[in-house]
């Protein structure tokens, strides 16, 4: 597989800030469709997304996998800040940048998002007319569905942290941080089991914290309500044991899209990145992209 594509380091700018990306190009040298990709909440491109890009590239697709501002190898002076508006701006900037590369077919734009960025590609598909096909893996779609999936105790433990973080805005950016994930019952945004967490993170340089105000981003963002505006084919991959992005609500919302396909995998939110579920999913995704060019 290693000889079937090449990977380049690429920089682009989003609102004046340098963002870092990897551009995967199939070895054929022919112009091919481009898949623009980014990670979920608080993640970086090194956290298993490169595995997806390698498989897509080996199948003949160019991939543009980027880090958001303030994350990973990208610049930004508000490290670990998660902001929906800014992340959507980064998506738009990444798309416009790579479409200008004469080595790819800019008219064949494909999107791939997972978890929080799964919600972003839903929004982008609803608001752009140049998207050929979209894959949203275990996407965050609905605020109330996610809130109902957690306990009252979970919410109450976060309130003091969010208030303190908002007060920090008065004196400048000195955020009150919360862990993104834990498997020890600590106060974090979500819990994973130890084995899954270690396999998911791998050797990535993962910073396990975000400002507590991140929770407010969920309250104002329900990208699933935009499904009805999507006219390109969209594949929605849901996890039946997902406690972060409940599957049934996502399936219900996705039915409003004109050309939606839903596939359910018998796993949790983070297990779909790992075998055996990864292997099943990535083959389904490649088939979906291929079929989108035959319709």
C-alpha positions in Angstrom: 0.0 0.0 0.0 2.9 2.4 0.8 3.9 2.6 -2.9 0.4 3.3 -4.2 0.3 6.9 -3.0 2.5 9.8 -1.9 1.9 12.2 1.0 2.9 15.9 1.0 3.0 18.4 3.8 0.9 21.4 2.8 0.1 24.8 4.5 -2.9 26.9 3.9 -4.4 29.9 5.6 -7.7 30.3 7.3 -8.5 33.9 8.3 -4.8 34.7 8.3 -3.7 31.8 10.4 -1.5 29.0 9.0 -3.1 25.6 9.0 -1.3 22.4 8.4 -2.5 19.5 6.2 -1.4 16.3 4.5 -2.2 15.9 0.8 -2.4 12.3 -0.3 -2.0 11.7 -4.0 -2.4 8.3 -5.7 0.6 7.1 -7.6 -1.2 7.0 -10.9 -0.5 10.7 -11.5 -4.0 11.1 -13.0 -6.4 13.8 -11.8 -8.7 12.2 -9.3 -11.5 13.2 -6.9 -10.5 14.9 -3.7 -11.7 13.9 -0.2 -11.4 16.7 2.3 -11.1 15.4 5.8 -10.8 16.6 9.4 -11.0 15.1 12.9 -13.6 15.2 15.6 -13.8 17.0 18.9 -10.3 18.0 20.2 -8.5 15.4 17.9 -5.8 15.8 15.4 -5.1 14.3 12.0 -2.7 11.8 13.6 -5.4 10.1 15.6 -6.4 7.3 13.1 -7.6 9.7 10.4 -4.3 9.1 8.5 -5.3 5.4 8.3 -8.5 6.4 6.5 -6.7 8.7 4.2 -4.2 6.0 3.3 -6.9 3.6 2.4 -8.8 6.1 0.3 -5.6 7.1 -1.5 -4.8 3.5 -2.2 -8.3 3.2 -3.7 -7.5 6.1 -6.1 -8.8 9.1 -4.3 -6.7 12.2 -3.3 -7.2 13.2 0.3 -6.6 16.6 2.0 -6.5 15.9 5.8 -6.0 19.0 8.0 -5.7 20.2 11.5 -7.9 23.0 12.7 -6.5 26.2 13.9 -5.3 25.9 17.5 -4.8 22.2 17.2 -2.1 19.8 16.1 0.5 21.2 13.7 -1.6 24.2 12.8 -0.9 27.7 14.3 -3.3 29.7 16.5 -2.8 31.5 19.8 -5.8 30.0 21.5 -4.6 26.5 21.8 -7.3 23.8 22.2 -10.1 26.2 21.7 -13.1 24.6 20.0 -15.4 27.0 18.2 -18.0 25.9 15.6 -17.8 29.1 13.5 -14.0 28.9 13.3 -13.9 25.3 12.4 -16.4 25.7 9.6 -14.2 28.6 8.3 -11.3 26.2 8.4 -13.2 23.7 6.3 -14.2 26.3 3.8 -10.5 27.5 3.5 -9.2 24.0 3.2 -11.7 23.2 0.4 -11.0 26.4 -1.6 -7.3 25.9 -1.2 -7.1 22.3 -2.4 -9.6 22.8 -5.3 -7.0 25.1 -6.9 -4.4 22.3 -7.1 -4.2 21.3 -10.7 -3.2 17.8 -9.8 -6.6 16.9 -8.5 -10.1 17.1 -10.0 -11.6 20.1 -8.2 -15.0 19.4 -9.7 -15.2 16.1 -7.8 -15.3 17.3 -4.2 -15.9 14.7 -1.6 -16.2 15.2 2.2 -15.4 13.0 5.1 -16.1 14.0 8.7 -16.3 12.0 11.9 -17.8 12.7 15.3 -18.0 16.6 15.7 -16.6 17.0 12.2 -19.3 14.6 11.0 -21.7 17.3 12.0 -19.6 19.9 10.1 -19.8 17.9 6.8 -23.6 17.7 7.2 -23.7 21.5 7.5 -21.3 22.0 4.6 -23.2 19.6 2.3 -26.4 21.6 3.1 -24.7 25.0 2.3 -22.4 24.2 -0.6 -23.5 23.3 -4.2 -20.1 21.7 -5.2 -20.1 18.7 -3.0 -20.3 15.4 -5.0 -20.8 13.1 -2.0 -20.4 13.1 1.8 -19.6 10.6 4.5 -20.5 11.5 8.1 -19.1 8.9 10.5 -20.7 8.7 14.0 -21.7 12.3 13.5 -22.8 14.7 16.2 -26.2 15.8 15.0 -28.6 16.9 17.8 -28.0 18.8 21.0 -31.0 17.4 22.9 -30.3 13.8 21.9 -26.8 14.2 23.3 -28.0 15.9 26.5 -30.6 13.1 27.1 -27.8 10.5 26.7 -25.9 11.9 29.8 -26.9 12.0 33.4 -28.0 15.1 35.4 -24.9 14.5 37.6 -22.7 14.8 34.5 -24.2 18.2 33.7 -24.1 19.6 37.2 -20.4 18.7 37.6 -19.5 20.8 34.6 -21.5 23.9 35.4 -18.9 25.5 37.9 -16.1 24.9 35.4 -18.1 26.5 32.5 -18.9 29.6 34.7 -15.3 30.0 35.8 -14.1 29.7 32.2 -16.5 32.3 31.0 -15.4 34.7 33.8 -11.8 34.2 32.6 -12.8 35.9 29.4 -13.1 39.2 31.3 -9.4 39.2 32.1 -8.1 37.6 28.9 -7.7 34.1 27.6 -6.6 32.1 30.6 -9.1 29.3 30.2 -10.4 26.9 32.8 -9.7 23.5 31.2 -11.6 20.2 31.3 -10.2 16.9 30.2 -11.6 15.7 26.9 -11.7 12.0 27.9 -11.0 9.8 30.9 -11.5 6.2 31.9 -11.1 6.8 35.6 -14.4 8.6 36.4 -12.8 12.1 36.5 -14.6 15.2 35.4 -14.2 15.1 31.7 -16.3 15.6 28.5 -16.6 11.9 27.9 -15.4 8.5 29.2 -13.8 5.6 27.3 -12.5 2.3 28.4 -8.7 2.2 28.8 -7.9 -0.3 26.0 -10.0 1.6 23.4 -8.6 4.9 24.4 -5.0 3.8 24.1 -5.6 2.1 20.7 -7.4 5.2 19.4 -4.8 7.7 20.5 -1.8 5.5 19.6 1.4 7.6 19.2 -0.4 10.8 18.4 0.6 14.0 20.3 -2.8 14.3 21.9 -3.5 17.2 24.4 -6.2 15.8 26.6 -7.9 19.1 27.5 -10.2 21.8 26.2 -11.6 25.0 27.7 -14.8 24.3 29.7 -16.7 26.7 27.5 -16.5 24.1 24.8 -19.7 22.6 26.2 -21.6 25.7 25.1 -20.7 24.9 21.5 -22.9 21.9 21.8 -25.8 23.9 23.0 -25.9 26.2 20.0 -25.1 23.6 17.3 -27.5 20.9 16.0 -26.2 20.3 12.4 -28.7 17.4 11.9 -31.5 20.0 11.3 -29.8 20.8 8.0 -30.2 17.3 6.5 -33.3 18.4 4.5 -31.2 20.9 2.5 -28.7 18.2 1.3 -29.1 17.2 -2.3 -25.8 15.3 -2.8 -25.6 11.6 -1.8 -24.6 11.3 1.9 -23.6 8.2 3.8 -24.3 8.3 7.5 -22.4 5.7 9.5 -23.8 5.3 13.0 -22.7 3.2 16.0 -25.4 1.2 17.7 -23.7 1.5 21.1 -22.9 5.2 20.8 -23.6 7.3 23.9 -22.1 10.5 22.5 -24.0 10.7 19.2 -27.1 8.6 19.7 -27.7 6.5 16.6 -31.5 6.4 16.4 -31.9 10.2 16.4 -29.2 10.6 13.7 -31.0 7.9 11.6 -34.3 9.8 12.0 -32.8 13.1 11.0 -30.8 11.6 8.1 -34.1 10.4 6.5 -34.8 14.0 5.6 -32.0 14.1 3.1 -32.9 13.4 -0.5 -30.2 10.8 -1.1 -29.1 9.5 2.3 -27.8 6.0 3.1 -27.5 4.9 6.7 -25.3 2.1 7.9 -25.3 0.9 11.5 -22.2 -0.7 13.1 -22.5 -2.8 16.2 -19.9 -0.8 18.3 -19.3 2.3 20.4 -18.3 5.8 19.3 -14.6 5.2 19.3 -14.5 1.5 18.4 -15.4 2.3 14.7 -11.9 3.7 14.3 -10.5 0.3 15.3 -10.6 -3.2 13.8 -12.7 -5.2 13.2 -15.2 -2.3 12.7 -12.7 0.0 10.9 -12.1 -2.6 8.2 -15.8 -3.1 7.6 -16.5 0.6 7.5 -13.6 1.7 5.3 -14.7 -0.8 2.6 -18.2 0.4 2.8 -17.0 4.0 2.4 -14.9 3.3 -0.6 -17.9 1.5 -2.2 -20.1 4.5 -1.4 -17.8 7.0 -3.1 -17.5 4.8 -6.1 -21.3 4.4 -6.4 -21.7 8.2 -6.1 -19.9 8.6 -9.4 -22.1 6.0 -11.1 -25.4 7.6 -10.2 
